Amino acid sequence: MRLVDSLWTEWKIALRFLADNRMQTLLIIVGIGVGSAVIVFITALITGLQANVIERTLGTQAHIRILPPDEVNRVLPLADGALALDLANPRAQRLRSILNWQDVRDVLDTQPELLAVSPLISGPAIARRGVARASVNLLGIDPERYQRIIPIAPDLVAGRFLVDADHAVIGKELAEDLGIEVGDKLRLDAGEGRETIVDVAGIFEKEVRELDARYVFLSLKQVQTLLDLPGGVTVIETTVGEIFQAESIAARLTRLTGLQAESWMATNGQLLNALRSQTMTTQMIRLFVGLSVAFGIASVLAVSVVQRTREIGILRAMGSPRGQILRVFLLQGGLLGMAGSGLGGLVGWSLVQVFNTFGPGLFFIPVDPTLIPVAMAVATVTGVLAAAAPARRAARLDPAVAIRYV
């Protein structure tokens, strides 16, 4: 019972001290609110921007690609004591299939880190319609598996996603360059007399020039025939649940399969550096705003200790222990941090909604449900820590000296 009464007394004193100087309290709460609003808005903005960039980038490519090992020049061993001067260029890499790719696919299907696995065959060709021609990239796919890697059907602007022996799906820019509409015929020439004519069943638009201007989706068997790789595939594409673990997962898959495993992190080094720089910038903003909030609370409470010296002396003379005085000022710091961060969180959330409603519309900023509670918790803890020095000074005041203080 005494403990409850003591805690209630400390709360009343802390609230009374804050209420006695309303303007000072209001100003520090507004200052904390501005800092918290900046943290909430910037964090949500950078997080949304990163998610948008990742979605646009990884929405058009696999997270990890399994490739056959590079071919290298082999030199016969020399006789003992022989000296050889070798000058060799790197070996040209021909189009070749992954050996026993069906077994590799089945092994990858059992890996818990991989969400989807899709074998495909890819190679160059010339697309022709009348006198118009374009260099294209043929992709022979298993439609059901490939759609789990890169969804094409949702991005169709005409027709349907149908790939078989007689139908193909092409990009919008390629269709415009060749003057093709759904239902038109397209001649594909892979060289050395290997060519075919297909009907265009669908036209997609991914808003990525490389895809929209060059990709032609066909059935797996059709491309195997055109590229003279019967029964083969040139790559196995996969997606993972934790995209930023792709590099370590790729290294493990290399050891598991003996093939090359190339992650999106290795092929998008500049993007990864940009994302890391954005994250570092956000952390620096949080740090400096947090420090400014902490110094603001500490300075206000330091002034409050000076202003309340006489009252503190009276409380000490009436029997209040030093611990109680200490807790009164720690409570003030925590209350200032919580109130200011609550106000700032609301303002930051409102700014995000204004951006989503009236902004340029380049991307949508989601607000993590835990962002504002976490910001309030951090601000409250920061307030308590910032109040520690003034609180210790108040607790150490000698009651006799404090009462005589004018």
Helices and strands as residue ranges (DSSP letters): H 2-20, H 22-58, E 64-67, H 101-109, E 114-129, E 132-141, H 143-149, G 153-155, E 156-159, E 167-171, H 172-178, E 185-189, E 195-204, H 209-214, E 215-219, H 220-226, E 235-240, G 243-245, H 246-257, E 260-263, H 264-267, H 269-307, H 309-317, H 322-358, H 371-386, H 388-395, H 399-403
